[in-house]
Amino acid sequence: MYSAKIDGQPTTFGTSGFLYRSNKLMYDRMTNSLWSSLVGEPVIGELAERDEIIKLDFYPVALTTWGEWVAENPDTKVLSLDNEFYPAYFYEPETSERSIYYDYRVRADTMFPVWDRDNVLEAKDEVLGLGVGDTYRAYPIMKLRELRVVNDTVGDKNVVIVASAMSSDARVFERGEETFTLGDVSEDDFAVPATLTDSEGVSWTVGEAGLTKSGNSDETLSRLPSFVAFWFGWYAFHPDTSLYETE
């Protein structure tokens, strides 16, 4: 999710129909420049030819299920399937063979060649991608589902990641000098943990925007932008990435 402002001016974006390293290119309706949807930078056109690098502001998102989302956000609004863009049958669940990109999701490789590859993971294994300055790190979603809480350091930031045990929902927060463990979670609770416990046994509430210390709402640790991508896509744009691994 990016800001739709260029040089402080709001605009709108559309799908160009082109791919770059098997990743969708969008275009802005202000200059018709083409943008990488994975890194939020222009790659062809007027804005790509500037001397200074332009990058859209980047916001956190969740790749989750409707059940998990609405349980945590019961007052949320949802886009109606009855809209002016596509007929309702276009919105088949991704697990359905009738969904538009079902064949692409289930095939092991990409539709078109991607020349910069790394085979330490399968091409379409999902990873949580995090960038801090010029340092990039990827976390396999299957590993996060298993661990639920990961304390790590990326670049100059100490971070903690909390993850669902059943979906691809994972959130990254700054952790300062704290080290966190899983809070009170029942055996049948697989969603993103609602609480974490620090090294002193104090509970912190996990929110969309940050971690908040119990009994002190003024003490909050910020959430960092990150997103879930296929391994081939993340690596194609960040070949210098490190990969989180455990023994």
Residue pairs with C-beta under 8 A, 6 or more apart in sequence:
1 58
1 59
1 60
1 61
2 40
2 56
2 57
2 58
2 59
3 56
3 57
3 58
3 59
4 10
4 11
4 12
4 13
4 56
5 11
5 56
5 57
6 28
6 30
6 31
6 47
6 54
6 56
9 30
11 28
11 29
11 30
12 28
12 29
13 26
13 27
13 28
13 29
13 35
14 26
14 27
14 29
15 24
15 26
15 27
16 24
16 25
16 26
16 27
16 34
18 24
18 25
18 34
19 25
19 112
20 34
20 36
20 43
21 114
21 115
21 116
21 233
21 236
21 237
22 110
22 111
22 112
22 113
22 114
22 232
22 233
22 236
23 36
23 37
23 38
23 233
23 236
23 237
24 37
25 34
25 35
25 36
25 37
25 43
25 44
26 34
26 35
26 37
27 33
27 34
27 35
27 45
28 35
28 42
28 47
31 45
31 46
31 47
32 45
32 46
33 42
33 44
33 45
33 46
33 47
33 48
34 42
34 43
34 44
34 45
34 48
35 41
35 42
35 43
35 47
35 56
36 42
36 43
36 237
38 229
38 233
38 234
38 237
39 55
39 237
40 55
40 56
40 58
41 48
41 53
41 54
41 55
41 56
42 48
42 54
47 54
58 225
59 225
60 171
60 172
60 208
60 223
60 224
60 225
60 226
60 227
61 227
62 69
62 169
62 171
63 167
63 168
63 169
63 227
63 228
64 164
64 167
64 168
64 169
65 166
65 167
65 169
66 78
68 164
68 166
68 167
68 169
68 191
68 192
69 76
70 76
71 191
72 191
72 192
73 208
81 88
81 91
82 88
89 98
90 100
92 98
92 99
92 100
92 102
93 99
94 101
94 102
94 105
96 102
104 111
105 124
108 122
108 123
108 124
109 123
109 124
110 123
110 124
110 232
114 123
114 232
114 236
116 235
116 236
116 239
117 123
117 232
117 235
117 236
118 231
118 235
118 239
120 243
121 127
121 140
121 231
121 243
122 231
123 230
123 231
123 232
124 230
124 231
124 232
125 140
125 141
125 142
125 230
125 231
126 140
126 141
126 142
126 168
126 228
126 229
126 230
126 231
127 138
127 139
127 140
127 141
127 228
127 229
127 230
127 231
127 234
127 243
128 138
128 139
128 141
128 144
128 161
128 163
128 170
128 172
128 226
128 227
128 228
129 136
129 137
129 138
129 226
129 227
129 228
129 229
129 234
129 238
129 241
130 136
130 137
130 138
130 139
130 154
130 159
130 172
130 224
130 226
131 137
131 238
132 154
132 155
132 156
132 157
132 159
132 224
133 155
133 156
134 155
135 154
135 155
135 242
136 238
136 240
136 241
136 242
137 152
137 154
137 241
137 242
137 243
137 244
138 231
138 234
138 235
138 238
138 241
138 242
138 243
138 244
139 150
139 161
139 170
139 243
139 244
140 243
140 244
141 163
141 168
141 170
141 228
143 244
143 245
143 246
144 150
144 161
144 163
144 170
145 163
145 164
145 165
145 166
146 165
147 163
147 246
148 162
148 163
148 165
148 182
148 185
148 193
149 160
149 161
149 162
149 163
149 180
149 181
149 182
149 193
149 196
150 160
150 161
150 163
150 244
151 158
151 159
151 160
151 175
151 179
151 180
152 158
152 159
152 160
152 161
152 244
153 159
157 174
157 224
158 174
158 175
158 176
158 177
158 178
159 172
159 173
159 174
159 175
159 224
160 172
160 173
160 174
160 175
160 178
160 180
160 196
160 211
161 170
161 171
161 172
161 173
162 170
162 171
162 173
162 192
162 193
162 196
162 206
163 169
163 170
163 171
163 192
164 170
164 190
164 191
164 192
165 190
165 191
166 190
166 191
167 191
168 228
169 191
169 192
170 192
170 226
170 228
171 192
171 206
171 208
171 223
171 226
172 223
172 224
172 226
173 210
173 211
173 221
173 222
173 223
173 224
174 221
174 222
174 224
175 211
175 221
176 221
178 198
178 199
178 221
179 198
179 199
180 196
180 197
180 198
180 204
181 196
181 197
182 193
182 196
182 197
183 193
183 194
183 195
183 196
183 197
183 203
183 204
184 195
185 193
185 194
192 206
193 206
194 205
194 206
195 203
195 204
195 205
195 206
195 214
196 203
196 204
196 206
196 211
197 203
197 204
198 204
202 213
202 214
203 214
204 211
204 212
204 213
204 214
204 221
205 211
205 212
205 214
207 223
208 223
209 220
209 222
209 223
210 220
210 221
210 222
210 223
211 220
211 221
211 223
212 219
212 220
213 219
213 220
234 241
235 241
